[in-house]
């Protein structure tokens, strides 16, 4: 982001508008999200596919599966995140508590639209009060109205937008354009999975390994189902942008 004349007078706090109506701290948070891996969610007839790229640890001692980008919230509720992992955990915990609070109060699962707007309100509050910073996280929150799947995108400003399929993180705009161009009228789980993986590849400058993908599937009245690395590798076999699964040790 190029520094403009006079900008430094307005980027010290998230609560101060610049003369042209911008909140620079929110824009900086969006820039931080762009540094993270691409995450994509695609709805299909009976559910939602979440696919996220995770930067694999350089060390062979690290466990790649410990880097989570997709999260179960409640029955029929899940999300995928892009940005700072530590910030993601805080927001996921908020979603889980809100979902359980609604279930205890009303005896039913919280509608994903209601949950998304609750999180949007929290995100917005961190742009309006001093002594805080915006969360450097974007989320794609998925759920169902009846058995019809839906998505809500949330960003550090607190804005909420519904989508049929969308992308967050690195090269978000190019990936979203790819989805808009390629998405068919009807999708099965398999075609949605392939489209989501291809979209993540659009956001990656180089081929990647199957274990770099965090893949999860959400279905009505079911917990979020995360696919094992072996299952992901089987499904992506033959795709040209998938690299070798072998990792070389870091140079000393």
C-alpha positions as CSV (number, residue, x, y, z in Angstrom):
1,X,0.0,0.0,0.0
2,X,1.6,3.3,-1.1
3,X,1.8,6.0,1.6
4,X,-0.1,9.1,0.6
5,X,0.8,12.7,1.7
6,X,-0.7,13.4,5.1
7,X,-1.7,9.7,5.7
8,X,0.5,9.4,8.7
9,X,-1.7,11.9,10.6
10,X,-4.7,9.5,10.3
11,X,-3.3,5.9,10.5
12,X,-2.4,5.9,14.2
13,X,-5.8,4.7,15.5
14,X,-8.6,2.6,14.0
15,X,-11.1,5.2,15.1
16,X,-9.9,8.2,13.1
17,X,-11.1,8.8,9.6
18,X,-8.9,10.4,7.0
19,X,-10.3,13.5,5.1
20,X,-11.3,11.2,2.2
21,X,-13.3,8.9,4.6
22,X,-10.9,6.0,5.0
23,X,-9.9,4.0,8.0
24,X,-6.3,3.1,7.4
25,X,-6.0,0.5,10.2
26,X,-8.8,-1.5,8.6
27,X,-7.1,-1.3,5.2
28,X,-3.8,-2.4,6.8
29,X,-5.7,-5.4,8.3
30,X,-7.0,-6.3,4.8
31,X,-3.4,-6.1,3.5
32,X,-2.2,-8.5,6.3
33,X,-4.9,-10.9,5.2
34,X,-3.6,-10.8,1.6
35,X,-0.3,-12.1,3.0
36,X,-2.0,-15.3,4.1
37,X,-3.0,-18.3,2.0
38,X,-6.0,-18.4,-0.3
39,X,-9.2,-19.9,1.1
40,X,-12.3,-20.8,-1.0
41,X,-15.8,-22.0,-0.2
42,X,-18.2,-23.3,-2.8
43,X,-21.8,-24.3,-2.3
44,X,-23.3,-27.3,-4.1
45,X,-26.7,-28.9,-4.1
46,X,-26.4,-30.7,-0.7
47,X,-23.6,-28.9,1.1
48,X,-20.5,-26.7,1.1
49,X,-16.9,-27.4,0.3
50,X,-14.2,-25.4,2.1
51,X,-10.6,-25.5,0.7
52,X,-7.7,-23.4,2.1
53,X,-4.1,-23.2,1.3
54,X,-1.8,-23.5,4.3
55,X,1.9,-22.6,4.2
56,X,3.7,-25.9,5.1
57,X,6.3,-25.7,7.8
58,X,9.9,-25.8,6.5
59,X,11.0,-28.2,9.2
60,X,10.4,-31.9,8.7
61,X,9.8,-32.1,12.4
62,X,6.6,-30.0,12.2
63,X,3.1,-31.6,11.7
64,X,1.4,-30.0,8.7
65,X,-2.0,-31.1,9.9
66,X,-1.7,-28.9,13.0
67,X,-2.2,-25.8,10.9
68,X,-6.0,-25.5,10.7
69,X,-7.8,-23.1,8.4
70,X,-11.3,-24.8,8.5
71,X,-13.3,-25.0,11.7
72,X,-16.5,-26.7,13.0
73,X,-18.8,-24.3,14.8
74,X,-21.9,-26.4,15.5
75,X,-24.1,-28.9,13.7
76,X,-24.5,-27.7,10.1
77,X,-22.2,-24.7,10.7
78,X,-18.5,-24.3,9.7
79,X,-16.1,-21.7,8.4
80,X,-12.8,-21.2,6.7
81,X,-10.4,-18.4,7.5
82,X,-7.6,-16.4,6.0
83,X,-5.2,-14.1,7.8
84,X,-3.6,-14.3,11.3
85,X,-4.2,-17.8,12.7
86,X,-4.2,-16.5,16.3
87,X,-6.9,-13.9,15.5
88,X,-8.8,-16.7,13.7
89,X,-8.9,-18.8,16.9
90,X,-10.4,-15.9,18.9
91,X,-13.2,-15.3,16.3
92,X,-13.9,-19.1,16.0
93,X,-14.3,-19.3,19.8
94,X,-16.7,-16.4,19.7
95,X,-18.8,-18.2,17.0
96,X,-18.9,-21.4,19.0
97,X,-20.0,-19.7,22.2
98,X,-22.7,-17.7,20.4
99,X,-23.9,-20.9,18.7
100,X,-24.2,-22.7,22.0
101,X,-25.8,-19.7,23.7
102,X,-28.5,-19.7,21.0
103,X,-29.0,-23.5,21.3
104,X,-29.4,-23.3,25.1
105,X,-31.8,-20.3,24.8
106,X,-34.0,-21.5,21.9
107,X,-33.4,-25.2,21.7
108,X,-32.3,-25.1,18.1
109,X,-29.2,-24.4,16.0
110,X,-28.5,-20.8,15.3
111,X,-29.2,-19.7,11.7
112,X,-25.9,-19.0,10.0
113,X,-27.2,-15.5,9.0
114,X,-27.9,-14.5,12.6
115,X,-24.5,-15.9,13.7
116,X,-22.7,-14.0,10.8
117,X,-24.4,-10.7,11.8
118,X,-23.3,-11.2,15.5
119,X,-19.7,-11.7,14.4
120,X,-20.0,-8.7,12.1
121,X,-21.1,-6.6,15.0
122,X,-18.0,-7.7,17.0
123,X,-15.7,-7.0,14.2
124,X,-17.2,-3.5,13.7
125,X,-16.8,-2.7,17.4
126,X,-13.0,-3.2,17.0
127,X,-12.9,-0.3,14.5
128,X,-14.9,2.1,16.7
129,X,-13.2,2.1,20.1
130,X,-9.7,3.2,21.0
131,X,-7.1,0.9,22.4
132,X,-7.9,-1.9,20.1
133,X,-6.9,-3.0,16.6
134,X,-9.0,-4.6,13.9
135,X,-8.8,-8.4,13.6
136,X,-6.6,-9.3,10.7
137,X,-8.9,-12.1,9.6
138,X,-11.5,-12.7,6.9
139,X,-14.0,-15.6,7.2
140,X,-16.3,-17.5,5.0
141,X,-19.1,-18.8,7.3
142,X,-21.3,-21.5,5.9
143,X,-24.6,-22.9,7.0
144,X,-28.1,-23.9,5.9
145,X,-31.6,-22.5,5.6
146,X,-33.5,-25.7,5.8
147,X,-31.3,-27.9,3.5
148,X,-30.2,-25.0,1.2
149,X,-26.6,-24.1,1.7
150,X,-25.4,-20.5,2.0
151,X,-22.2,-18.5,2.7
152,X,-21.4,-15.2,4.4
153,X,-18.1,-13.4,4.0
154,X,-16.9,-11.3,6.9
155,X,-13.9,-8.9,6.8
156,X,-12.2,-6.7,9.4
157,X,-14.6,-3.8,8.8
158,X,-17.5,-6.0,10.0
159,X,-19.2,-6.0,6.6
160,X,-21.2,-9.1,5.8
161,X,-22.0,-10.3,2.3
162,X,-23.8,-13.4,1.1
163,X,-22.3,-15.5,-1.7
164,X,-22.8,-18.7,-3.6
165,X,-19.1,-19.2,-3.8
166,X,-16.2,-16.9,-2.9
167,X,-12.5,-16.5,-2.0
168,X,-10.6,-14.7,0.7
169,X,-6.8,-14.3,1.3
170,X,-4.1,-14.1,-1.2
171,X,-5.1,-12.9,-4.7
172,X,-8.7,-12.8,-3.6
173,X,-10.0,-10.8,-6.5
174,X,-8.4,-12.9,-9.2
175,X,-9.6,-16.1,-7.5
176,X,-13.2,-14.7,-7.2
177,X,-13.1,-13.7,-10.9
178,X,-12.1,-17.3,-11.7
179,X,-15.0,-18.7,-9.7
180,X,-17.5,-16.3,-11.3
181,X,-16.3,-17.4,-14.8
182,X,-16.1,-21.1,-14.2
183,X,-18.9,-22.0,-11.7
184,X,-21.7,-24.0,-13.4
185,X,-25.4,-23.8,-12.6
186,X,-25.4,-27.2,-10.9
187,X,-22.7,-28.7,-8.7
188,X,-22.1,-32.0,-7.0
189,X,-19.7,-32.5,-4.1
190,X,-17.0,-33.8,-6.5
191,X,-17.3,-30.9,-9.0
192,X,-17.5,-28.4,-6.2
193,X,-14.3,-29.9,-4.7
194,X,-12.5,-29.7,-8.0
195,X,-13.6,-26.2,-8.7
196,X,-12.5,-25.0,-5.2
197,X,-9.1,-26.7,-5.6
198,X,-8.6,-25.1,-9.0
199,X,-9.6,-21.7,-7.6
200,X,-7.0,-22.1,-4.8
201,X,-4.4,-22.9,-7.4
202,X,-5.3,-19.6,-9.1
203,X,-4.1,-17.8,-6.0
204,X,-0.8,-19.8,-5.8
205,X,2.2,-18.7,-7.9
206,X,3.7,-22.2,-7.9
207,X,2.5,-25.8,-7.8
208,X,1.8,-27.1,-4.3
209,X,1.7,-30.4,-2.5
210,X,-1.6,-32.1,-1.6
211,X,-0.9,-31.7,2.1
212,X,-0.9,-28.0,1.7
213,X,-4.6,-28.1,1.3
214,X,-7.0,-28.0,4.2
215,X,-10.2,-29.4,2.9
216,X,-13.5,-29.7,4.8
217,X,-17.1,-30.6,3.7
218,X,-20.3,-29.3,5.5
219,X,-23.6,-31.1,5.1
220,X,-27.0,-30.4,6.7
221,X,-27.4,-31.6,10.3
222,X,-23.8,-32.9,10.3
223,X,-20.6,-31.7,11.9
224,X,-18.0,-30.3,9.6
225,X,-16.0,-33.2,8.1
226,X,-12.3,-32.5,7.5
227,X,-10.7,-34.7,4.9
228,X,-7.5,-36.6,5.8
229,X,-4.3,-35.8,3.8
230,X,-4.5,-39.3,2.1
231,X,-8.1,-38.6,1.0
232,X,-7.1,-35.2,-0.4
233,X,-4.1,-36.6,-2.2
234,X,-6.3,-39.3,-3.8
235,X,-8.9,-36.8,-5.0
236,X,-6.4,-34.3,-6.5
237,X,-4.3,-37.0,-8.2
238,X,-3.6,-36.0,-11.8
239,X,-4.2,-32.3,-11.4
240,X,-1.3,-30.5,-13.1
241,X,-0.9,-27.8,-10.5
242,X,-0.3,-30.3,-7.7
243,X,3.4,-30.8,-6.9
244,X,5.3,-33.7,-5.5
245,X,4.3,-34.7,-1.9
246,X,7.9,-35.1,-0.9
247,X,9.3,-32.3,1.2
248,X,13.0,-31.6,1.2
249,X,14.7,-30.8,4.5
250,X,15.6,-27.2,5.1
251,X,19.1,-26.1,4.2
252,X,21.3,-25.4,7.1
